[in-house]
Amino acid sequence: IFIIDTSGSMRSEWETVITKIQKILITYPNLEGIQIINADGQFFLPYQGQWLNAARKDRKEIIKKIINYPILSGSNPMKGLKKAIIDFRSSDKDIAIWIFGDDYQTPIGPGSRRGNTVTIAEVVRLLEKLKVKDELSGSQSRKLTINAIGFRTGLTENGRMEFALAMRELCERNGGAFIGL
């Protein structure tokens, strides 16, 4: 599952985003399915409770859709991450999540939609709860891995640092890697 910040600042790195996604897909030639979600939890392609086909010809179409994706998202991947975890976590499949972003912004001030924001702490609690369920069910293998790639294009140094720290923590707790470009 790719969770991609599609904000204006990330658009300046869109070619690099596409290249990194293509390299990840080449690295995993035997995927059973793919899904792409923006940072706000919206699916890039129509979602009907199914994975997108991961065959080579379908991957090319998926990449075309990502290249031309018109919707701007916020710079907070937590809502998209929560959506991915809830909708796709499975006890019989190994799932890898790749988060692409450059910034971590939370709405502040009058008129902000804070109630609609998912926090890092909320996602960590959800992941910990799921790990306890796995331990109770006796599952020994890791079923969910979180990886992230951070770009240097964020609006503020504070936002970039908060993104990097949050992703490093989530990746470390969930068997993945954080890569800062």
Residue pairs with C-beta under 8 A, 6 or more apart in sequence:
1 34
1 35
1 36
1 37
1 84
1 88
1 95
1 96
1 97
1 98
2 21
2 24
2 34
2 35
2 36
2 37
2 97
2 98
2 100
3 37
3 38
3 39
3 77
3 80
3 81
3 84
3 97
3 98
3 99
3 100
4 10
4 17
4 36
4 37
4 38
4 39
4 44
4 66
4 73
4 80
4 99
4 100
4 101
5 38
5 39
5 73
5 74
5 75
5 77
5 100
5 101
5 102
5 103
6 38
6 39
6 69
6 71
6 72
6 73
7 39
7 72
7 73
7 74
7 75
7 102
7 103
8 72
9 75
9 102
9 103
9 153
9 154
9 155
10 17
10 75
10 100
10 101
10 102
10 151
10 153
12 153
13 102
13 151
13 153
14 67
16 151
16 181
17 66
17 100
17 151
18 63
18 66
18 67
20 100
20 149
21 63
21 66
21 98
21 100
22 63
24 98
25 31
25 34
25 59
28 96
31 54
32 51
32 54
32 93
33 50
33 51
33 52
33 53
33 54
34 51
34 52
34 53
34 54
34 58
34 59
34 62
35 43
35 47
35 51
35 52
35 84
35 88
36 43
36 44
36 45
36 52
36 62
36 65
36 66
37 43
37 44
37 80
37 83
37 84
38 44
38 69
38 71
38 73
38 80
39 73
39 74
39 75
39 76
39 77
39 79
39 80
39 101
40 73
40 74
40 79
40 80
41 79
41 80
41 82
41 83
42 71
42 73
42 80
44 62
44 65
44 66
44 69
45 52
45 62
45 65
49 87
51 88
52 58
52 62
73 80
74 105
74 107
75 101
75 102
75 103
75 104
75 105
75 154
75 155
75 159
75 163
76 104
76 105
76 106
76 117
76 118
77 99
77 101
77 104
78 117
78 118
78 119
78 120
78 122
78 123
79 116
79 117
79 118
80 99
81 97
81 99
81 118
81 123
81 146
81 170
82 118
82 122
82 123
82 126
84 97
85 97
85 123
85 126
85 127
85 130
85 144
86 126
88 95
89 95
89 130
89 143
89 144
90 143
91 134
91 137
91 139
91 143
93 143
94 141
94 142
94 143
94 144
94 145
95 143
95 144
95 145
96 145
96 146
96 147
96 176
97 144
97 145
97 146
97 147
97 176
98 147
98 148
98 149
99 146
99 147
99 148
99 149
99 167
99 170
100 148
100 149
100 151
101 148
101 149
101 150
101 151
101 163
101 167
102 150
102 151
102 152
102 153
102 154
102 160
102 163
103 153
103 154
103 155
103 156
103 159
103 160
103 163
104 120
104 154
104 159
104 162
104 163
104 166
105 155
105 159
106 114
106 117
106 119
107 113
107 114
107 117
108 114
120 166
120 169
120 170
123 170
124 169
124 170
124 173
127 144
127 170
127 173
127 174
130 144
134 143
142 174
142 175
144 174
145 174
145 175
145 176
146 170
146 171
146 173
146 174
146 175
146 176
147 171
147 176
147 177
147 178
147 179
148 167
148 168
148 170
148 171
148 176
148 177
148 178
148 179
149 178
149 179
149 180
149 181
150 160
150 163
150 164
150 167
150 178
150 179
150 180
150 181
151 181
152 160
152 180
152 181
154 160
154 163
164 178
164 180
167 178
168 178
170 176
171 177
171 178
172 178
